[in-house]
Amino acid sequence: MPRRITDSCINTGNCVPECPVDCIFSGDGKFVIDEDVCIDCGACEVVCPVDAIIEI
């Protein structure tokens, strides 16, 4: 399942360099995951300092 970044995101950007398919981008004061591109690797989830990335 793809992942989603929740409203608890504090816009650190730790997740962006970890994504092997570049599906994370900045928008409206937080980061967003393009669910159509996400390959469900989980690399972004483990580096999020506030646990804002969840499986959907």
mmCIF file of the N, C-alpha and C atoms, coordinates in Angstrom:
data_MODEL
# 
_entry.id   MODEL 
# 
loop_
_atom_site.group_PDB 
_atom_site.id 
_atom_site.type_symbol 
_atom_site.label_atom_id 
_atom_site.label_alt_id 
_atom_site.label_comp_id 
_atom_site.label_asym_id 
_atom_site.label_entity_id 
_atom_site.label_seq_id 
_atom_site.pdbx_PDB_ins_code 
_atom_site.Cartn_x 
_atom_site.Cartn_y 
_atom_site.Cartn_z 
_atom_site.occupancy 
_atom_site.B_iso_or_equiv 
_atom_site.pdbx_formal_charge 
_atom_site.auth_seq_id 
_atom_site.auth_comp_id 
_atom_site.auth_asym_id 
_atom_site.auth_atom_id 
_atom_site.pdbx_PDB_model_num 
ATOM 1   N N  . MET A 1 1  ? 0.834  -1.192 0.000  1.00 0.00 ? 1  MET A N  1 
ATOM 2   C CA . MET A 1 1  ? 0.000  0.000  0.000  1.00 0.00 ? 1  MET A CA 1 
ATOM 3   C C  . MET A 1 1  ? 0.872  1.247  0.000  1.00 0.00 ? 1  MET A C  1 
ATOM 4   N N  . PRO A 1 2  ? 0.480  2.240  -0.732 1.00 0.00 ? 2  PRO A N  1 
ATOM 5   C CA . PRO A 1 2  ? 1.231  3.497  -0.692 1.00 0.00 ? 2  PRO A CA 1 
ATOM 6   C C  . PRO A 1 2  ? 1.130  4.150  0.688  1.00 0.00 ? 2  PRO A C  1 
ATOM 7   N N  . ARG A 1 3  ? 1.917  5.147  0.897  1.00 0.00 ? 3  ARG A N  1 
ATOM 8   C CA . ARG A 1 3  ? 1.911  5.881  2.153  1.00 0.00 ? 3  ARG A CA 1 
ATOM 9   C C  . ARG A 1 3  ? 1.374  7.282  1.948  1.00 0.00 ? 3  ARG A C  1 
ATOM 10  N N  . ARG A 1 4  ? 0.968  7.878  3.055  1.00 0.00 ? 4  ARG A N  1 
ATOM 11  C CA . ARG A 1 4  ? 0.450  9.245  3.034  1.00 0.00 ? 4  ARG A CA 1 
ATOM 12  C C  . ARG A 1 4  ? 1.120  10.006 4.168  1.00 0.00 ? 4  ARG A C  1 
ATOM 13  N N  . ILE A 1 5  ? 1.350  11.287 3.951  1.00 0.00 ? 5  ILE A N  1 
ATOM 14  C CA . ILE A 1 5  ? 1.924  12.143 4.985  1.00 0.00 ? 5  ILE A CA 1 
ATOM 15  C C  . ILE A 1 5  ? 0.769  12.891 5.646  1.00 0.00 ? 5  ILE A C  1 
ATOM 16  N N  . THR A 1 6  ? 0.659  12.740 6.967  1.00 0.00 ? 6  THR A N  1 
ATOM 17  C CA . THR A 1 6  ? -0.454 13.330 7.713  1.00 0.00 ? 6  THR A CA 1 
ATOM 18  C C  . THR A 1 6  ? -0.179 14.787 8.062  1.00 0.00 ? 6  THR A C  1 
ATOM 19  N N  . ASP A 1 7  ? -1.172 15.415 8.676  1.00 0.00 ? 7  ASP A N  1 
ATOM 20  C CA . ASP A 1 7  ? -1.051 16.815 9.075  1.00 0.00 ? 7  ASP A CA 1 
ATOM 21  C C  . ASP A 1 7  ? -0.024 17.045 10.177 1.00 0.00 ? 7  ASP A C  1 
ATOM 22  N N  . SER A 1 8  ? 0.478  15.983 10.788 1.00 0.00 ? 8  SER A N  1 
ATOM 23  C CA . SER A 1 8  ? 1.492  16.166 11.822 1.00 0.00 ? 8  SER A CA 1 
ATOM 24  C C  . SER A 1 8  ? 2.887  16.394 11.238 1.00 0.00 ? 8  SER A C  1 
ATOM 25  N N  . CYS A 1 9  ? 2.991  16.430 9.916  1.00 0.00 ? 9  CYS A N  1 
ATOM 26  C CA . CYS A 1 9  ? 4.258  16.731 9.243  1.00 0.00 ? 9  CYS A CA 1 
ATOM 27  C C  . CYS A 1 9  ? 4.748  18.122 9.662  1.00 0.00 ? 9  CYS A C  1 
ATOM 28  N N  . ILE A 1 10 ? 6.036  18.206 10.009 1.00 0.00 ? 10 ILE A N  1 
ATOM 29  C CA . ILE A 1 10 ? 6.608  19.493 10.404 1.00 0.00 ? 10 ILE A CA 1 
ATOM 30  C C  . ILE A 1 10 ? 7.560  20.043 9.340  1.00 0.00 ? 10 ILE A C  1 
ATOM 31  N N  . ASN A 1 11 ? 7.451  19.485 8.130  1.00 0.00 ? 11 ASN A N  1 
ATOM 32  C CA . ASN A 1 11 ? 8.161  20.019 6.973  1.00 0.00 ? 11 ASN A CA 1 
ATOM 33  C C  . ASN A 1 11 ? 9.683  19.979 7.112  1.00 0.00 ? 11 ASN A C  1 
ATOM 34  N N  . THR A 1 12 ? 10.223 18.877 7.657  1.00 0.00 ? 12 THR A N  1 
ATOM 35  C CA . THR A 1 12 ? 11.673 18.772 7.799  1.00 0.00 ? 12 THR A CA 1 
ATOM 36  C C  . THR A 1 12 ? 12.350 18.348 6.497  1.00 0.00 ? 12 THR A C  1 
ATOM 37  N N  . GLY A 1 13 ? 11.656 17.549 5.706  1.00 0.00 ? 13 GLY A N  1 
ATOM 38  C CA . GLY A 1 13 ? 12.218 17.088 4.445  1.00 0.00 ? 13 GLY A CA 1 
ATOM 39  C C  . GLY A 1 13 ? 13.119 15.877 4.565  1.00 0.00 ? 13 GLY A C  1 
ATOM 40  N N  . ASN A 1 14 ? 13.198 15.271 5.730  1.00 0.00 ? 14 ASN A N  1 
ATOM 41  C CA . ASN A 1 14 ? 14.038 14.078 5.908  1.00 0.00 ? 14 ASN A CA 1 
ATOM 42  C C  . ASN A 1 14 ? 13.634 12.963 4.959  1.00 0.00 ? 14 ASN A C  1 
ATOM 43  N N  . CYS A 1 15 ? 12.379 12.907 4.596  1.00 0.00 ? 15 CYS A N  1 
ATOM 44  C CA . CYS A 1 15 ? 11.852 11.827 3.766  1.00 0.00 ? 15 CYS A CA 1 
ATOM 45  C C  . CYS A 1 15 ? 12.253 11.946 2.297  1.00 0.00 ? 15 CYS A C  1 
ATOM 46  N N  . VAL A 1 16 ? 12.435 13.151 1.820  1.00 0.00 ? 16 VAL A N  1 
ATOM 47  C CA . VAL A 1 16 ? 12.646 13.382 0.390  1.00 0.00 ? 16 VAL A CA 1 
ATOM 48  C C  . VAL A 1 16 ? 13.875 12.643 -0.172 1.00 0.00 ? 16 VAL A C  1 
ATOM 49  N N  . PRO A 1 17 ? 15.051 12.766 0.427  1.00 0.00 ? 17 PRO A N  1 
ATOM 50  C CA . PRO A 1 17 ? 16.211 12.080 -0.153 1.00 0.00 ? 17 PRO A CA 1 
ATOM 51  C C  . PRO A 1 17 ? 16.154 10.555 -0.015 1.00 0.00 ? 17 PRO A C  1 
ATOM 52  N N  . GLU A 1 18 ? 15.314 10.059 0.856  1.00 0.00 ? 18 GLU A N  1 
ATOM 53  C CA . GLU A 1 18 ? 15.210 8.608  1.057  1.00 0.00 ? 18 GLU A CA 1 
ATOM 54  C C  . GLU A 1 18 ? 14.353 7.922  0.003  1.00 0.00 ? 18 GLU A C  1 
ATOM 55  N N  . CYS A 1 19 ? 13.524 8.655  -0.702 1.00 0.00 ? 19 CYS A N  1 
ATOM 56  C CA . CYS A 1 19 ? 12.587 8.072  -1.671 1.00 0.00 ? 19 CYS A CA 1 
ATOM 57  C C  . CYS A 1 19 ? 13.310 7.681  -2.959 1.00 0.00 ? 19 CYS A C  1 
ATOM 58  N N  . PRO A 1 20 ? 13.318 6.376  -3.295 1.00 0.00 ? 20 PRO A N  1 
ATOM 59  C CA . PRO A 1 20 ? 14.029 5.941  -4.496 1.00 0.00 ? 20 PRO A CA 1 
ATOM 60  C C  . PRO A 1 20 ? 13.329 6.286  -5.808 1.00 0.00 ? 20 PRO A C  1 
ATOM 61  N N  . VAL A 1 21 ? 12.043 6.676  -5.746 1.00 0.00 ? 21 VAL A N  1 
ATOM 62  C CA . VAL A 1 21 ? 11.307 6.988  -6.971 1.00 0.00 ? 21 VAL A CA 1 
ATOM 63  C C  . VAL A 1 21 ? 10.862 8.457  -7.035 1.00 0.00 ? 21 VAL A C  1 
ATOM 64  N N  . ASP A 1 22 ? 11.388 9.269  -6.139 1.00 0.00 ? 22 ASP A N  1 
ATOM 65  C CA . ASP A 1 22 ? 11.087 10.714 -6.121 1.00 0.00 ? 22 ASP A CA 1 
ATOM 66  C C  . ASP A 1 22 ? 9.594  11.023 -6.150 1.00 0.00 ? 22 ASP A C  1 
ATOM 67  N N  . CYS A 1 23 ? 8.825  10.384 -5.275 1.00 0.00 ? 23 CYS A N  1 
ATOM 68  C CA . CYS A 1 23 ? 7.376  10.619 -5.267 1.00 0.00 ? 23 CYS A CA 1 
ATOM 69  C C  . CYS A 1 23 ? 6.955  11.593 -4.176 1.00 0.00 ? 23 CYS A C  1 
ATOM 70  N N  . ILE A 1 24 ? 7.896  12.177 -3.445 1.00 0.00 ? 24 ILE A N  1 
ATOM 71  C CA . ILE A 1 24 ? 7.576  13.109 -2.370 1.00 0.00 ? 24 ILE A CA 1 
ATOM 72  C C  . ILE A 1 24 ? 7.915  14.518 -2.822 1.00 0.00 ? 24 ILE A C  1 
ATOM 73  N N  . PHE A 1 25 ? 6.957  15.414 -2.670 1.00 0.00 ? 25 PHE A N  1 
ATOM 74  C CA . PHE A 1 25 ? 7.183  16.802 -3.051 1.00 0.00 ? 25 PHE A CA 1 
ATOM 75  C C  . PHE A 1 25 ? 6.552  17.724 -2.023 1.00 0.00 ? 25 PHE A C  1 
ATOM 76  N N  . SER A 1 26 ? 6.975  18.982 -2.020 1.00 0.00 ? 26 SER A N  1 
ATOM 77  C CA . SER A 1 26 ? 6.484  19.965 -1.073 1.00 0.00 ? 26 SER A CA 1 
ATOM 78  C C  . SER A 1 26 ? 5.225  20.628 -1.617 1.00 0.00 ? 26 SER A C  1 
ATOM 79  N N  . GLY A 1 27 ? 4.247  20.812 -0.719 1.00 0.00 ? 27 GLY A N  1 
ATOM 80  C CA . GLY A 1 27 ? 3.021  21.484 -1.124 1.00 0.00 ? 27 GLY A CA 1 
ATOM 81  C C  . GLY A 1 27 ? 2.220  21.939 0.074  1.00 0.00 ? 27 GLY A C  1 
ATOM 82  N N  . ASP A 1 28 ? 1.765  23.162 0.077  1.00 0.00 ? 28 ASP A N  1 
ATOM 83  C CA . ASP A 1 28 ? 0.920  23.727 1.130  1.00 0.00 ? 28 ASP A CA 1 
ATOM 84  C C  . ASP A 1 28 ? 1.505  23.585 2.538  1.00 0.00 ? 28 ASP A C  1 
ATOM 85  N N  . GLY A 1 29 ? 2.802  23.834 2.685  1.00 0.00 ? 29 GLY A N  1 
ATOM 86  C CA . GLY A 1 29 ? 3.426  23.835 3.991  1.00 0.00 ? 29 GLY A CA 1 
ATOM 87  C C  . GLY A 1 29 ? 3.768  22.473 4.560  1.00 0.00 ? 29 GLY A C  1 
ATOM 88  N N  . LYS A 1 30 ? 3.595  21.422 3.781  1.00 0.00 ? 30 LYS A N  1 
ATOM 89  C CA . LYS A 1 30 ? 4.017  20.096 4.219  1.00 0.00 ? 30 LYS A CA 1 
ATOM 90  C C  . LYS A 1 30 ? 4.414  19.300 2.993  1.00 0.00 ? 30 LYS A C  1 
ATOM 91  N N  . PHE A 1 31 ? 4.934  18.120 3.212  1.00 0.00 ? 31 PHE A N  1 
ATOM 92  C CA . PHE A 1 31 ? 5.305  17.266 2.095  1.00 0.00 ? 31 PHE A CA 1 
ATOM 93  C C  . PHE A 1 31 ? 4.139  16.344 1.741  1.00 0.00 ? 31 PHE A C  1 
ATOM 94  N N  . VAL A 1 32 ? 4.094  15.957 0.479  1.00 0.00 ? 32 VAL A N  1 
ATOM 95  C CA . VAL A 1 32 ? 3.008  15.129 -0.045 1.00 0.00 ? 32 VAL A CA 1 
ATOM 96  C C  . VAL A 1 32 ? 3.622  13.983 -0.837 1.00 0.00 ? 32 VAL A C  1 
ATOM 97  N N  . ILE A 1 33 ? 2.987  12.814 -0.746 1.00 0.00 ? 33 ILE A N  1 
ATOM 98  C CA . ILE A 1 33 ? 3.435  11.649 -1.497 1.00 0.00 ? 33 ILE A CA 1 
ATOM 99  C C  . ILE A 1 33 ? 2.499  11.429 -2.671 1.00 0.00 ? 33 ILE A C  1 
ATOM 100 N N  . ASP A 1 34 ? 3.048  11.322 -3.868 1.00 0.00 ? 34 ASP A N  1 
ATOM 101 C CA . ASP A 1 34 ? 2.249  10.974 -5.041 1.00 0.00 ? 34 ASP A CA 1 
ATOM 102 C C  . ASP A 1 34 ? 1.967  9.476  -4.963 1.00 0.00 ? 34 ASP A C  1 
ATOM 103 N N  . GLU A 1 35 ? 0.751  9.132  -4.589 1.00 0.00 ? 35 GLU A N  1 
ATOM 104 C CA . GLU A 1 35 ? 0.379  7.740  -4.340 1.00 0.00 ? 35 GLU A CA 1 
ATOM 105 C C  . GLU A 1 35 ? 0.431  6.876  -5.592 1.00 0.00 ? 35 GLU A C  1 
ATOM 106 N N  . ASP A 1 36 ? 0.342  7.487  -6.755 1.00 0.00 ? 36 ASP A N  1 
ATOM 107 C CA . ASP A 1 36 ? 0.420  6.729  -8.010 1.00 0.00 ? 36 ASP A CA 1 
ATOM 108 C C  . ASP A 1 36 ? 1.861  6.315  -8.335 1.00 0.00 ? 36 ASP A C  1 
ATOM 109 N N  . VAL A 1 37 ? 2.824  7.018  -7.765 1.00 0.00 ? 37 VAL A N  1 
ATOM 110 C CA . VAL A 1 37 ? 4.230  6.742  -8.031 1.00 0.00 ? 37 VAL A CA 1 
ATOM 111 C C  . VAL A 1 37 ? 4.874  5.928  -6.899 1.00 0.00 ? 37 VAL A C  1 
ATOM 112 N N  . CYS A 1 38 ? 4.352  6.042  -5.701 1.00 0.00 ? 38 CYS A N  1 
ATOM 113 C CA . CYS A 1 38 ? 4.903  5.359  -4.519 1.00 0.00 ? 38 CYS A CA 1 
ATOM 114 C C  . CYS A 1 38 ? 4.980  3.849  -4.751 1.00 0.00 ? 38 CYS A C  1 
ATOM 115 N N  . ILE A 1 39 ? 6.143  3.265  -4.414 1.00 0.00 ? 39 ILE A N  1 
ATOM 116 C CA . ILE A 1 39 ? 6.336  1.823  -4.589 1.00 0.00 ? 39 ILE A CA 1 
ATOM 117 C C  . ILE A 1 39 ? 6.244  1.069  -3.265 1.00 0.00 ? 39 ILE A C  1 
ATOM 118 N N  . ASP A 1 40 ? 5.834  1.755  -2.214 1.00 0.00 ? 40 ASP A N  1 
ATOM 119 C CA . ASP A 1 40 ? 5.604  1.138  -0.911 1.00 0.00 ? 40 ASP A CA 1 
ATOM 120 C C  . ASP A 1 40 ? 6.862  0.517  -0.318 1.00 0.00 ? 40 ASP A C  1 
ATOM 121 N N  . CYS A 1 41 ? 7.974  1.200  -0.423 1.00 0.00 ? 41 CYS A N  1 
ATOM 122 C CA . CYS A 1 41 ? 9.218  0.656  0.123  1.00 0.00 ? 41 CYS A CA 1 
ATOM 123 C C  . CYS A 1 41 ? 9.371  0.944  1.615  1.00 0.00 ? 41 CYS A C  1 
ATOM 124 N N  . GLY A 1 42 ? 8.739  2.020  2.103  1.00 0.00 ? 42 GLY A N  1 
ATOM 125 C CA . GLY A 1 42 ? 8.800  2.362  3.520  1.00 0.00 ? 42 GLY A CA 1 
ATOM 126 C C  . GLY A 1 42 ? 10.022 3.152  3.938  1.00 0.00 ? 42 GLY A C  1 
ATOM 127 N N  . ALA A 1 43 ? 10.896 3.477  3.000  1.00 0.00 ? 43 ALA A N  1 
ATOM 128 C CA . ALA A 1 43 ? 12.119 4.209  3.346  1.00 0.00 ? 43 ALA A CA 1 
ATOM 129 C C  . ALA A 1 43 ? 11.817 5.567  3.967  1.00 0.00 ? 43 ALA A C  1 
ATOM 130 N N  . CYS A 1 44 ? 10.781 6.217  3.507  1.00 0.00 ? 44 CYS A N  1 
ATOM 131 C CA . CYS A 1 44 ? 10.422 7.535  4.031  1.00 0.00 ? 44 CYS A CA 1 
ATOM 132 C C  . CYS A 1 44 ? 9.880  7.444  5.453  1.00 0.00 ? 44 CYS A C  1 
ATOM 133 N N  . GLU A 1 45 ? 9.118  6.416  5.714  1.00 0.00 ? 45 GLU A N  1 
ATOM 134 C CA . GLU A 1 45 ? 8.452  6.264  7.010  1.00 0.00 ? 45 GLU A CA 1 
ATOM 135 C C  . GLU A 1 45 ? 9.451  6.137  8.153  1.00 0.00 ? 45 GLU A C  1 
ATOM 136 N N  . VAL A 1 46 ? 10.516 5.414  7.946  1.00 0.00 ? 46 VAL A N  1 
ATOM 137 C CA . VAL A 1 46 ? 11.472 5.173  9.033  1.00 0.00 ? 46 VAL A CA 1 
ATOM 138 C C  . VAL A 1 46 ? 12.320 6.392  9.389  1.00 0.00 ? 46 VAL A C  1 
ATOM 139 N N  . VAL A 1 47 ? 12.420 7.377  8.502  1.00 0.00 ? 47 VAL A N  1 
ATOM 140 C CA . VAL A 1 47 ? 13.226 8.561  8.801  1.00 0.00 ? 47 VAL A CA 1 
ATOM 141 C C  . VAL A 1 47 ? 12.404 9.757  9.270  1.00 0.00 ? 47 VAL A C  1 
ATOM 142 N N  . CYS A 1 48 ? 11.096 9.642  9.284  1.00 0.00 ? 48 CYS A N  1 
ATOM 143 C CA . CYS A 1 48 ? 10.247 10.760 9.708  1.00 0.00 ? 48 CYS A CA 1 
ATOM 144 C C  . CYS A 1 48 ? 10.376 10.969 11.217 1.00 0.00 ? 48 CYS A C  1 
ATOM 145 N N  . PRO A 1 49 ? 10.789 12.164 11.651 1.00 0.00 ? 49 PRO A N  1 
ATOM 146 C CA . PRO A 1 49 ? 11.012 12.393 13.081 1.00 0.00 ? 49 PRO A CA 1 
ATOM 147 C C  . PRO A 1 49 ? 9.727  12.512 13.903 1.00 0.00 ? 49 PRO A C  1 
ATOM 148 N N  . VAL A 1 50 ? 8.589  12.675 13.251 1.00 0.00 ? 50 VAL A N  1 
ATOM 149 C CA . VAL A 1 50 ? 7.340  12.835 13.996 1.00 0.00 ? 50 VAL A CA 1 
ATOM 150 C C  . VAL A 1 50 ? 6.293  11.782 13.629 1.00 0.00 ? 50 VAL A C  1 
ATOM 151 N N  . ASP A 1 51 ? 6.720  10.714 12.987 1.00 0.00 ? 51 ASP A N  1 
ATOM 152 C CA . ASP A 1 51 ? 5.815  9.631  12.604 1.00 0.00 ? 51 ASP A CA 1 
ATOM 153 C C  . ASP A 1 51 ? 4.589  10.129 11.829 1.00 0.00 ? 51 ASP A C  1 
ATOM 154 N N  . ALA A 1 52 ? 4.822  11.041 10.888 1.00 0.00 ? 52 ALA A N  1 
ATOM 155 C CA . ALA A 1 52 ? 3.739  11.616 10.111 1.00 0.00 ? 52 ALA A CA 1 
ATOM 156 C C  . ALA A 1 52 ? 3.418  10.817 8.854  1.00 0.00 ? 52 ALA A C  1 
ATOM 157 N N  . ILE A 1 53 ? 4.169  9.775  8.570  1.00 0.00 ? 53 ILE A N  1 
ATOM 158 C CA . ILE A 1 53 ? 3.960  8.984  7.354  1.00 0.00 ? 53 ILE A CA 1 
ATOM 159 C C  . ILE A 1 53 ? 3.314  7.666  7.738  1.00 0.00 ? 53 ILE A C  1 
ATOM 160 N N  . ILE A 1 54 ? 2.162  7.407  7.111  1.00 0.00 ? 54 ILE A N  1 
ATOM 161 C CA . ILE A 1 54 ? 1.397  6.195  7.440  1.00 0.00 ? 54 ILE A CA 1 
ATOM 162 C C  . ILE A 1 54 ? 1.045  5.420  6.178  1.00 0.00 ? 54 ILE A C  1 
ATOM 163 N N  . GLU A 1 55 ? 0.797  4.134  6.341  1.00 0.00 ? 55 GLU A N  1 
ATOM 164 C CA . GLU A 1 55 ? 0.285  3.316  5.232  1.00 0.00 ? 55 GLU A CA 1 
ATOM 165 C C  . GLU A 1 55 ? -1.190 3.618  5.064  1.00 0.00 ? 55 GLU A C  1 
ATOM 166 N N  . ILE A 1 56 ? -1.642 3.622  3.808  1.00 0.00 ? 56 ILE A N  1 
ATOM 167 C CA . ILE A 1 56 ? -3.081 3.827  3.568  1.00 0.00 ? 56 ILE A CA 1 
ATOM 168 C C  . ILE A 1 56 ? -3.687 2.575  2.983  1.00 0.00 ? 56 ILE A C  1 
# 
